[in-house]
Amino acid sequence: MKRIVVVGASAAGLAAAETLRREGYDGTLTLIGDEPHLPYDRPPLSKQFLTGQWESGELVLRPTAELDALGLDLRLGSAAAGLDPATRVVRLADGSAVPYDGLIIATGVRPRRLPGRDAHVLRTLDDALTLRDRLGPGRRLVVVGAGFLGAEAAATASALGSDVTLLEPAPVPLAAAVGTEVGRILSQAHLERGVGLRTGVMVSEVTESGVLLADGEVVEADEVLVAIGSRPNTEWLTGSGLTVGDGVVCDAYCEAAAGVYAAGDLARWYNPLFDVSMRIEHRTNAAEQGMAAARNLLAAPQARKPFAPLPYFWSDQYDMKIQAYGYLRNHDEVAVVEGDLAERRFVVAYRAGERLTGALAVGMPPKALRQWRQAIAVRAAWRDAVPIRP
């Protein structure tokens, strides 16, 4: 291959580019990003950056000298607009075309929005800069969506002195992801800090004075942050022939078509460790998948390796450190295996079918999850891994 193109100057895209060079690829390597910024880290946007502890320079994934050393054809501020696998060309919004022999797609996701007046979202550096300038003592913030991003932003805004209301349509925040009991315990931390958590409420639209609920009530606010999930950035692939269904659909090697691979938040691939197709929006997965896609793109067909990671994510809310391994969704059972939920120092294990598929810890040292991580990785049976507790 003489030309490899990576679309998406993200954590996944940069990891792919670095891996290509590390594995010996010395041809033309084009990295395309729709934002004007150098590749940066997104998790701190809702935490250290939003509080003002960090500035934009501290988010950059690699200093300029290290990027220069990769010898990239770096095209920032250039959005991808189309893909023609037959002629092997990526079309950009500015009308230019970039040919490729191999392609890695890492264009990520974008926030879902609500009808009505424009509201804040929190995905990009510019999003975070705008929101940061509007928070502080005496400011009223409504956060729509109490998932991990909404919960982190609510915790940060509360710590900055803002009057925060957190609205969630589900009866228990995060229940679908972590289980009802764990969701309740995590929610309690918001109430203790004075955040106005309201569950079971639907927001119809954003208004000039706040948000309008489905029952006609208006919740007033100076600022509104919408954190109701995301959509994969796949529109530019329309007409390409690639299979798109809640992401770019790939096989176990992250391959979407001949010579075309996907990585990061928009990649939906078959994970043989869990025997399921999944799309993971976690920082660790983005980097690992970018590296895996790059290696498989360069490898001979018989030398490729399935991408079978054990997903990991973390979240910081108030004084709580939340860490989890595995695939927690669609679980059948949750069991406390160490500590106490009420004290917010515990480890819980997750069962799907007859297997141990996940473990989550709150307020525990990393070593508390070590044995559970190993058990999930070897596909341990639930009855063997989880002791019977009274």
Secondary structure as GFF3:
##gff-version 3
##sequence-region A 1 390
A	DSSP	beta_strand	3	7	.	.	.	ID=ss1
A	DSSP	alpha_helix	11	22	.	.	.	ID=ss2
A	DSSP	beta_strand	28	33	.	.	.	ID=ss3
A	DSSP	three_ten_helix	43	46	.	.	.	ID=ss4
A	DSSP	alpha_helix	48	51	.	.	.	ID=ss5
A	DSSP	three_ten_helix	56	58	.	.	.	ID=ss6
A	DSSP	alpha_helix	64	69	.	.	.	ID=ss7
A	DSSP	beta_strand	73	76	.	.	.	ID=ss8
A	DSSP	beta_strand	80	84	.	.	.	ID=ss9
A	DSSP	beta_strand	89	92	.	.	.	ID=ss10
A	DSSP	beta_strand	97	99	.	.	.	ID=ss11
A	DSSP	beta_strand	102	105	.	.	.	ID=ss12
A	DSSP	beta_strand	109	111	.	.	.	ID=ss13
A	DSSP	alpha_helix	125	132	.	.	.	ID=ss14
A	DSSP	beta_strand	140	144	.	.	.	ID=ss15
A	DSSP	alpha_helix	148	159	.	.	.	ID=ss16
A	DSSP	beta_strand	163	168	.	.	.	ID=ss17
A	DSSP	alpha_helix	175	178	.	.	.	ID=ss18
A	DSSP	alpha_helix	180	192	.	.	.	ID=ss19
A	DSSP	beta_strand	196	199	.	.	.	ID=ss20
A	DSSP	beta_strand	203	206	.	.	.	ID=ss21
A	DSSP	beta_strand	210	213	.	.	.	ID=ss22
A	DSSP	beta_strand	218	220	.	.	.	ID=ss23
A	DSSP	beta_strand	223	226	.	.	.	ID=ss24
A	DSSP	beta_strand	230	232	.	.	.	ID=ss25
A	DSSP	three_ten_helix	235	237	.	.	.	ID=ss26
A	DSSP	beta_strand	248	249	.	.	.	ID=ss27
A	DSSP	beta_strand	255	257	.	.	.	ID=ss28
A	DSSP	beta_strand	260	262	.	.	.	ID=ss29
A	DSSP	beta_strand	267	271	.	.	.	ID=ss30
A	DSSP	beta_strand	276	278	.	.	.	ID=ss31
A	DSSP	alpha_helix	283	298	.	.	.	ID=ss32
A	DSSP	three_ten_helix	301	303	.	.	.	ID=ss33
A	DSSP	beta_strand	312	317	.	.	.	ID=ss34
A	DSSP	beta_strand	320	326	.	.	.	ID=ss35
A	DSSP	beta_strand	333	340	.	.	.	ID=ss36
A	DSSP	beta_strand	345	352	.	.	.	ID=ss37
A	DSSP	beta_strand	355	362	.	.	.	ID=ss38
A	DSSP	three_ten_helix	366	369	.	.	.	ID=ss39
A	DSSP	alpha_helix	370	377	.	.	.	ID=ss40
A	DSSP	alpha_helix	382	385	.	.	.	ID=ss41
###
